[in-house]
């Protein structure tokens, strides 16, 4: 009788307690709103260009757009605590946030490395000669990430039902796949690579910023070069805020997986979605510059 009661409790206990579900809704709602506004502003301010930075920004915009299309389904699930859209769609929605993390990560690297090379005056090598070349380069990155991530998620994640769970009503609970050694090793490798790359990029950016400050001294704020490096530093800070905490925790999560850590992992994963706010930073400068130009023209006409 006691065993039956215990099993019944396990079957009805939620994967995500109310406090976590409320917190996740609070995190994803501004991401959805702010990210959507950023995409709209950025799409109206982008100009045609073959530069590596512009192509990377366009790719980032598409990455954020595809991810934001899945965010309402995440909010729906955390509000209702029931998934009624099927396991396959759950896997797709779940894999999109991971695709968003690593596609964004790659394009951030490209943007930062491009800006670093600009500092060393290698600008002549940082443009695509043809639009086709930009398309092929972008497509290659997409195929590598989506071609490996989506099949692995669909095949491995959710293939083992967790005891006491109804898989057709539960989503984002695929942690049992981490018990497989190849997946565990792959997670370790990805986490270490992300953390090392973030550290190296941050070190380079701080060194460049220090060199620029030494060059201009107290009047650094009056020089565009210093502000350009501060903008690059903002990208580094976005990477550290959004990617480092999640991958640092994930090492612990993978090494000592148990069901109770699933909800904590989901919170750290939600913080990676705040990269969607980068479009506001991209678009902000262009919007304010255009607004200022229009105001000046209006004043001159008067």
C-alpha positions as CSV (number, residue, x, y, z in Angstrom):
1,X,0.0,0.0,0.0
2,X,2.8,2.4,0.9
3,X,4.6,1.5,-2.4
4,X,1.5,2.3,-4.4
5,X,1.1,5.6,-2.6
6,X,4.7,6.5,-3.3
7,X,4.4,5.7,-7.0
8,X,1.2,7.7,-7.3
9,X,3.0,10.7,-5.7
10,X,5.9,10.4,-8.2
11,X,3.5,10.3,-11.2
12,X,1.6,13.4,-10.2
13,X,4.6,15.4,-9.0
14,X,5.5,18.1,-11.5
15,X,8.8,18.2,-13.3
16,X,9.0,21.9,-12.9
17,X,7.5,23.3,-9.6
18,X,5.4,26.4,-9.7
19,X,8.2,28.7,-8.5
20,X,10.4,27.5,-11.4
21,X,7.6,27.7,-14.0
22,X,6.8,31.3,-12.9
23,X,10.5,32.2,-13.0
24,X,10.9,30.7,-16.5
25,X,7.8,32.6,-17.8
26,X,9.3,35.8,-16.4
27,X,12.6,35.1,-18.2
28,X,11.2,34.1,-21.5
29,X,8.5,36.9,-21.8
30,X,10.9,39.9,-22.0
31,X,13.1,37.8,-24.4
32,X,10.2,37.3,-26.7
33,X,9.1,41.0,-26.6
34,X,12.6,42.6,-26.6
35,X,13.9,40.1,-29.2
36,X,11.0,40.8,-31.5
37,X,11.4,44.6,-31.2
38,X,15.2,44.2,-31.9
39,X,14.6,42.1,-35.0
40,X,12.1,44.6,-36.4
41,X,14.4,47.6,-35.8
42,X,17.4,45.7,-37.1
43,X,15.6,44.5,-40.3
44,X,14.7,48.1,-41.1
45,X,18.2,49.5,-40.6
46,X,20.3,46.9,-42.3
47,X,22.0,48.0,-45.5
48,X,23.2,45.7,-48.3
49,X,26.8,44.8,-47.8
50,X,29.3,42.0,-48.5
51,X,31.3,42.6,-45.3
52,X,31.8,39.6,-43.0
53,X,30.3,41.6,-40.1
54,X,27.1,42.5,-41.9
55,X,26.6,38.9,-43.2
56,X,27.1,37.6,-39.6
57,X,24.5,40.1,-38.3
58,X,22.0,38.9,-40.9
59,X,22.6,35.3,-39.9
60,X,22.2,36.3,-36.2
61,X,18.9,38.0,-37.1
62,X,17.6,34.8,-38.8
63,X,18.8,32.7,-35.8
64,X,17.0,34.8,-33.3
65,X,13.9,34.9,-35.5
66,X,13.6,31.1,-35.8
67,X,14.2,30.7,-32.0
68,X,11.7,33.4,-31.0
69,X,9.1,31.5,-33.1
70,X,9.4,28.6,-30.6
71,X,9.4,30.7,-27.4
72,X,5.6,31.0,-27.2
73,X,5.4,27.2,-27.0
74,X,7.9,27.3,-24.1
75,X,5.8,29.9,-22.3
76,X,2.7,27.9,-23.0
77,X,4.2,24.8,-21.5
78,X,5.5,26.4,-18.3
79,X,2.1,28.1,-17.8
80,X,-0.1,25.0,-18.4
81,X,2.4,22.4,-17.1
82,X,1.0,20.1,-19.8
83,X,2.5,19.4,-23.2
84,X,-0.2,18.4,-25.7
85,X,1.7,19.0,-29.0
86,X,3.4,15.7,-29.4
87,X,6.9,14.4,-28.6
88,X,8.3,15.1,-32.0
89,X,7.4,18.8,-31.8
90,X,8.7,18.9,-28.3
91,X,12.0,17.7,-29.5
92,X,12.0,20.3,-32.3
93,X,11.3,23.1,-29.8
94,X,13.8,21.8,-27.4
95,X,16.6,21.5,-30.0
96,X,16.0,25.0,-31.3
97,X,17.2,26.7,-28.2
98,X,20.4,24.6,-28.4
99,X,20.8,25.4,-32.1
100,X,20.2,29.1,-31.1
101,X,23.0,28.9,-28.5
102,X,25.7,27.4,-30.8
103,X,24.8,29.3,-34.0
104,X,24.8,32.6,-32.1
105,X,28.1,31.6,-30.5
106,X,29.7,30.9,-33.8
107,X,28.5,34.2,-35.4
108,X,29.6,36.1,-32.3
109,X,33.1,34.6,-32.8
110,X,33.1,35.7,-36.4
111,X,32.0,39.2,-35.5
112,X,34.6,39.6,-32.7
113,X,37.5,38.1,-34.7
114,X,36.5,40.4,-37.6
115,X,36.6,43.4,-35.3
116,X,39.9,42.3,-33.9
117,X,41.4,42.1,-37.4
118,X,40.0,45.5,-38.1
119,X,42.0,46.8,-35.2
120,X,45.2,45.3,-36.7
121,X,44.2,46.9,-40.0
122,X,43.5,43.8,-42.0
123,X,40.3,45.2,-43.5
124,X,41.1,44.3,-47.1
125,X,40.6,40.6,-46.4
126,X,37.3,40.9,-44.5
127,X,34.8,41.1,-47.4
128,X,33.1,38.5,-49.6
129,X,33.8,39.2,-53.2
130,X,30.4,37.8,-54.2
131,X,27.0,37.4,-52.6
132,X,27.2,33.7,-53.5
133,X,30.3,33.3,-51.4
134,X,28.6,34.9,-48.3
135,X,25.6,32.6,-48.9
136,X,27.7,29.4,-49.1
137,X,29.7,30.4,-46.0
138,X,26.5,31.0,-44.0
139,X,24.9,27.8,-45.3
140,X,27.9,25.8,-44.3
141,X,27.7,26.9,-40.7
142,X,23.9,26.2,-40.6
143,X,24.3,22.8,-42.1
144,X,27.1,21.8,-39.7
145,X,25.1,22.9,-36.6
146,X,21.6,21.8,-37.6
147,X,22.9,18.8,-39.5
148,X,24.5,17.4,-36.3
149,X,22.3,18.9,-33.5
150,X,18.8,18.1,-34.8
151,X,19.3,14.5,-35.8
152,X,21.1,13.8,-32.5
153,X,18.3,15.3,-30.5
154,X,15.5,13.5,-32.4
155,X,17.3,10.1,-32.2
156,X,18.7,10.2,-28.7
157,X,16.8,12.6,-26.6
158,X,13.5,11.2,-25.2
159,X,14.2,7.7,-26.5
160,X,14.2,6.5,-22.9
161,X,11.1,7.1,-20.8
162,X,11.8,8.2,-17.3
163,X,10.1,6.2,-14.6
164,X,6.7,7.6,-13.5
165,X,6.4,10.1,-16.4
166,X,3.8,10.3,-19.1
167,X,6.0,11.2,-22.1
168,X,3.1,12.7,-24.1
169,X,2.4,15.3,-21.4
170,X,6.0,16.1,-20.5
171,X,8.5,18.2,-22.5
172,X,12.1,19.5,-22.0
173,X,12.9,16.5,-19.8
174,X,15.5,14.5,-21.8
175,X,18.2,14.4,-19.2
176,X,18.2,10.6,-19.1
177,X,20.1,10.6,-22.4
178,X,23.1,12.0,-20.5
179,X,23.7,8.5,-19.0
180,X,25.1,7.4,-22.4
181,X,28.9,7.8,-22.5
182,X,29.2,9.3,-26.0
183,X,26.7,12.0,-25.2
184,X,28.3,12.7,-21.9
185,X,31.8,13.0,-23.4
186,X,30.4,15.3,-26.2
187,X,28.8,17.6,-23.7
188,X,32.1,17.9,-21.8
189,X,33.9,18.7,-25.0
190,X,31.4,21.4,-26.1
191,X,31.4,23.0,-22.6
192,X,35.1,23.2,-22.3
193,X,35.5,24.6,-25.9
194,X,32.9,27.3,-25.2
195,X,34.5,28.3,-21.9
196,X,38.0,28.4,-23.4
197,X,36.9,30.4,-26.5
198,X,35.0,32.9,-24.3
199,X,38.1,33.3,-22.1
200,X,40.5,33.8,-25.0
201,X,38.2,36.3,-26.8
202,X,37.8,38.3,-23.5
203,X,41.5,38.3,-22.9
204,X,42.2,39.6,-26.4
205,X,39.5,42.3,-26.1
206,X,40.8,43.5,-22.8
207,X,44.4,43.7,-24.2
208,X,43.2,45.7,-27.2
209,X,41.2,48.0,-25.0
210,X,44.2,48.5,-22.8
211,X,46.4,49.4,-25.8
212,X,43.8,51.9,-27.1
213,X,43.6,53.5,-23.6
214,X,47.4,53.7,-23.4
215,X,47.4,55.4,-26.8
216,X,44.9,58.1,-26.0
217,X,45.0,58.3,-22.2
218,X,42.5,60.5,-20.5
219,X,41.0,61.7,-23.8
220,X,40.1,58.2,-24.9
221,X,36.4,59.0,-24.7
222,X,36.8,61.5,-27.5
223,X,38.1,58.9,-30.0
224,X,35.9,56.7,-32.1
225,X,38.4,53.8,-31.9
226,X,37.9,53.6,-28.1
227,X,34.1,53.5,-28.5
228,X,34.5,50.8,-31.2
229,X,36.4,48.6,-28.7
230,X,33.8,49.3,-26.0
231,X,31.2,48.0,-28.4
232,X,33.2,44.8,-29.0
233,X,33.5,44.5,-25.2
234,X,29.7,44.5,-25.1
235,X,29.7,41.4,-27.3
236,X,32.1,39.7,-25.0
237,X,30.0,40.6,-22.0
238,X,26.9,39.2,-23.7
239,X,28.8,35.9,-24.4
240,X,29.9,35.8,-20.7
241,X,26.5,36.5,-19.3
242,X,24.6,34.2,-21.6
243,X,26.9,31.3,-22.4
244,X,29.5,30.9,-19.6
245,X,27.1,30.3,-16.6
246,X,25.1,27.7,-18.6
247,X,28.1,25.8,-19.8
248,X,29.9,26.0,-16.5
249,X,26.8,24.6,-14.7
250,X,26.3,22.0,-17.4
251,X,29.6,20.4,-16.6
252,X,28.4,19.7,-13.1
253,X,24.9,18.8,-14.4
254,X,26.3,16.1,-16.8
255,X,28.8,14.8,-14.2
256,X,26.2,14.3,-11.5
257,X,22.9,14.1,-13.3
258,X,19.7,13.5,-11.3
259,X,16.2,14.6,-11.9
260,X,16.3,17.5,-9.4
261,X,18.9,19.3,-11.5
262,X,16.7,19.3,-14.6
263,X,14.8,22.4,-13.5
264,X,18.0,24.2,-12.5
265,X,19.5,23.4,-15.9
266,X,16.4,24.8,-17.6
267,X,16.8,28.1,-15.8
268,X,20.5,28.4,-16.8
269,X,19.4,27.5,-20.4
270,X,16.8,30.3,-20.3
271,X,19.5,32.9,-19.7
272,X,21.2,32.0,-23.0
273,X,18.1,33.4,-24.7
274,X,19.0,36.9,-23.7
275,X,21.4,37.0,-26.6
276,X,18.3,38.1,-28.6
277,X,18.7,41.6,-27.1
278,X,21.9,42.0,-29.1
279,X,19.7,43.2,-32.0
280,X,18.7,46.2,-29.9
281,X,22.4,47.1,-29.5
282,X,23.0,46.7,-33.3
283,X,19.9,48.6,-34.3
284,X,20.1,51.3,-31.5
285,X,23.1,53.1,-33.0
286,X,21.6,53.1,-36.6
287,X,18.2,54.2,-35.3
288,X,19.5,57.0,-33.2
289,X,21.8,58.2,-36.0
290,X,19.0,58.3,-38.5
291,X,16.7,60.0,-36.0
292,X,19.4,62.6,-35.3
293,X,19.9,63.2,-39.0
294,X,16.2,63.7,-39.6
295,X,16.0,66.1,-36.7
296,X,18.9,68.1,-38.0
297,X,17.4,68.3,-41.5
298,X,14.0,69.4,-40.0
299,X,15.7,72.1,-38.0
300,X,17.7,73.4,-41.0
301,X,14.4,73.6,-43.1
302,X,12.9,75.7,-40.4
